[in-house]
Amino acid sequence: MTTPSFAQRFAKLADERSPFCLGLDPSRDVLARWNLPDTTQGLSDFCDRLADAAGETLAVVKPQSAFFERHGPEGLVVLQRVLQRFRAAGTLTLLDVKRGDIGSTMDAYAESLFGRGSAYDVDAATFTAYLGLGALAKTVERARAHGACAFVVVRSSNPEGVPVQNAVGGDGRTVAQAVADGLRELNEKAGPGVLPAGAVMGATLPPADRDVVERLGNALLLTPGIGSQGAGFSDLPKLFSGRERQVLPTAARSVLEAGPDVAALKKALEAHQAPSRAFREGA
Ligand SMILES: O=c1ccn([C@@H]2O[C@H](COP(=O)(O)O)[C@@H](O)[C@H]2O)c(=O)[nH]1
């Protein structure tokens, strides 16, 4: 039996639950606001409260690795346990870790992320292509082999990304356009519907970036920037109309600010899941 792809598993969960992807960002600030210590115990309690609030309603969880790495190896042990807890609730795990290096090193990173018995065994992770999309080709292939997805930053949600991502190369394409074309080709190579190469496309981006969205073809689109970075769910159609079923709307702080009360977190989560569902359904 072939392993179902991340895209297939996401489609099912997004229809049954909602396409919303919850960012798990236990920063020093948010731990303090939740009256939790800035320790691995605080980290662990923070994640458990969110897992309690999410129950079996969440399609995708996206821990930001930096906030776990900050606590050293013990923080990564918490991360592994938390990934396992969300997995047990049927939630897909997407590690926001933005790996990017030469091909041989990427192979080692991919080995740590994807596949049974790997250190993290996540369903998806984020990557950057500054060392060339070619250096990520085997990572995408490993993701495909394990029914996972490699989300590569194409246009980030922060304004500082513009000079790099919109720089024009010798062939007249911007860096973002070239990365988008490359991701589409990797997905075409993987066969119809498999889609192991996803794209990070900020929800904060201007309508001019629609061209980049179109170049990505059927790739899944992870869209940070909703909530604390200023974009709203009502901004999604400007960039992504016609591509609704490909979008994973994602936010962290705008949900986390409702904590630490689990009932309040549940409410905040639903306040993000409902418009995500409506967008997916084209409502
Ligand atoms: O372009 C990007 C890529 C990744 N991120 C990450 O997403 C979350 C956003 O958190 P909010 O609290 O919803 O702003 C964070 O972990 C970023 O590192 C991004 O914001 N933009």
The ligand as an SDF file (V2000), in Angstrom:
LIG
                    3D

 21 22  0  0  0  0  0  0  0  0999 V2000
    7.2060   34.3040    6.1660 O   0  0  0  0  0  0  0  0  0  0  0  0
    7.1290   33.8230    7.3010 C   0  0  0  0  0  0  0  0  0  0  0  0
    7.5330   32.5390    7.5980 C   0  0  0  0  0  0  0  0  0  0  0  0
    7.3650   32.0560    8.8640 C   0  0  0  0  0  0  0  0  0  0  0  0
    6.8160   32.8000    9.8390 N   0  0  0  0  0  0  0  0  0  0  0  0
    6.6510   32.1740   11.1880 C   0  0  0  0  0  0  0  0  0  0  0  0
    5.2470   32.0350   11.4590 O   0  0  0  0  0  0  0  0  0  0  0  0
    4.9720   32.3980   12.8090 C   0  0  0  0  0  0  0  0  0  0  0  0
    4.0760   33.6100   12.7980 C   0  0  0  0  0  0  0  0  0  0  0  0
    3.6460   33.9330   14.1040 O   0  0  0  0  0  0  0  0  0  0  0  0
    2.4870   35.0240   14.4000 P   0  0  0  0  0  0  0  0  0  0  0  0
    2.4850   35.1090   15.8700 O   0  0  0  0  0  0  0  0  0  0  0  0
    1.2100   34.4690   13.8320 O   0  0  0  0  0  0  0  0  0  0  0  0
    2.9110   36.2790   13.7420 O   0  0  0  0  0  0  0  0  0  0  0  0
    6.3230   32.6440   13.4990 C   0  0  0  0  0  0  0  0  0  0  0  0
    6.7460   31.4360   14.0950 O   0  0  0  0  0  0  0  0  0  0  0  0
    7.2500   32.9730   12.3380 C   0  0  0  0  0  0  0  0  0  0  0  0
    8.5860   32.5910   12.5660 O   0  0  0  0  0  0  0  0  0  0  0  0
    6.3930   34.0650    9.5500 C   0  0  0  0  0  0  0  0  0  0  0  0
    5.8610   34.7970   10.4080 O   0  0  0  0  0  0  0  0  0  0  0  0
    6.5560   34.5450    8.2810 N   0  0  0  0  0  0  0  0  0  0  0  0
  1  2  2  0
  2  3  1  0
  2 21  1  0
  3  4  2  0
  4  5  1  0
  5  6  1  0
  5 19  1  0
  6  7  1  0
  6 17  1  0
  7  8  1  0
  8  9  1  0
  8 15  1  0
  9 10  1  0
 10 11  1  0
 11 12  2  0
 11 13  1  0
 11 14  1  0
 15 16  1  0
 15 17  1  0
 17 18  1  0
 19 20  2  0
 19 21  1  0
M  END
$$$$
